[in-house]
Amino acid sequence: MHDATLAPPLTFFHTLPMPCPYLPGLQERRLVCDLSTRRGRHAHDTLARAGFRRTQHLAYRPACAGCTDCVPVRLRAADFRWTRGHRRVLRSNGDLIGEDVPNEATREQFELFSRYQAGRHGDGEMALMDYPDYAAMVERSPIETSLIEYRDARSVLWAAVLIDRQDDGLSAVYSFFEPGADKRALGRFMILDLVRRAAARGLPFVYLGYWIRGSRKMAYKTQFQPVECLTAGGWEELTISGEE
């Protein structure tokens, strides 16, 4: 067994400022750490608890001048509050079976990913991703990562979520789904399924990335309770009324 204490120290760097994808008129900057080293792989879960997210072999967190609106959030799985609306979403997708598969990109996934980007985020940078870009997002991970594919009885792929396994929970790295199936609420369904999976495995948390109070794209993350946010004093419950 390798001793992580003998590995080179972690290296952090700041990205150059670029337009914020969530709050118009603001600049985004990130603090980034390379996870591809032995120490980086061992440090991932600690960084996640400190508010970092993973993309490929990098961990990052916002480090924007004069703005702290991006707030790391996670759901508590064991005492999750199931509402009538949540159960309705589960019933609407009762015909789907979620299968945990290796984080290996397929053309079928990419076609669904492309439809999702065109239908939901056509003006975003990810809409420009080609198949090699998608494969890098899915496959380039130095930690334990997999995909959950959701299919119906005819094996039609409706949705998928890329997840990281941490010692204290599951982290939803990125999810995508059939954009024309609004009645299914597939995005919410996948989060609810991750809560069920985490609870079944005795894992306390589902990490959802960043919540931004002023961003409509992020509003859904507070529809689940209890949700915790990372503050200067540690993780604290965020009390915002969700759906009934």
SULTAJO-V627450 format. One record per backbone hydrogen bond with DSSP energy under -1.0 kcal/mol. NH is the residue of the N-H (numbers start at 1). CO is the residue of the C=O. If there is no record, write none. Layout:
nh = {NH | NH}
co = {CO | CO}
This chain:
nh = {6 | 7 | 13 | 15 | 18 | 20 | 26 | 28 | 31 | 32 | 33 | 34 | 35 | 41 | 42 | 43 | 47 | 48 | 49 | 51 | 52 | 53 | 55 | 58 | 59 | 60 | 61 | 63 | 67 | 71 | 73 | 74 | 75 | 76 | 77 | 80 | 81 | 87 | 88 | 89 | 90 | 91 | 92 | 94 | 96 | 97 | 99 | 101 | 104 | 110 | 111 | 112 | 113 | 114 | 115 | 116 | 117 | 118 | 119 | 120 | 121 | 124 | 128 | 129 | 134 | 135 | 136 | 137 | 138 | 139 | 140 | 141 | 146 | 147 | 148 | 149 | 150 | 151 | 152 | 155 | 158 | 159 | 160 | 161 | 162 | 163 | 164 | 165 | 166 | 170 | 171 | 172 | 173 | 173 | 174 | 176 | 178 | 181 | 184 | 185 | 189 | 190 | 191 | 192 | 193 | 194 | 195 | 196 | 197 | 198 | 199 | 200 | 201 | 202 | 203 | 205 | 206 | 207 | 208 | 211 | 215 | 221 | 222 | 223 | 228 | 229 | 230 | 231 | 234 | 236 | 238 | 240}
co = {3 | 4 | 32 | 30 | 28 | 26 | 23 | 18 | 61 | 13 | 59 | 11 | 57 | 37 | 38 | 39 | 43 | 44 | 45 | 48 | 47 | 60 | 58 | 55 | 33 | 53 | 31 | 29 | 64 | 211 | 209 | 228 | 206 | 226 | 204 | 77 | 225 | 83 | 84 | 85 | 86 | 87 | 88 | 91 | 93 | 151 | 149 | 147 | 102 | 106 | 107 | 108 | 109 | 110 | 111 | 112 | 113 | 114 | 115 | 116 | 117 | 121 | 125 | 126 | 130 | 131 | 132 | 133 | 134 | 135 | 136 | 139 | 163 | 101 | 161 | 99 | 159 | 97 | 156 | 152 | 150 | 150 | 176 | 148 | 174 | 146 | 171 | 144 | 169 | 205 | 164 | 207 | 162 | 171 | 162 | 160 | 158 | 178 | 181 | 182 | 185 | 186 | 187 | 188 | 189 | 190 | 191 | 192 | 193 | 194 | 195 | 196 | 197 | 199 | 198 | 168 | 75 | 170 | 73 | 71 | 212 | 218 | 219 | 220 | 74 | 236 | 72 | 234 | 231 | 229 | 227 | 238}
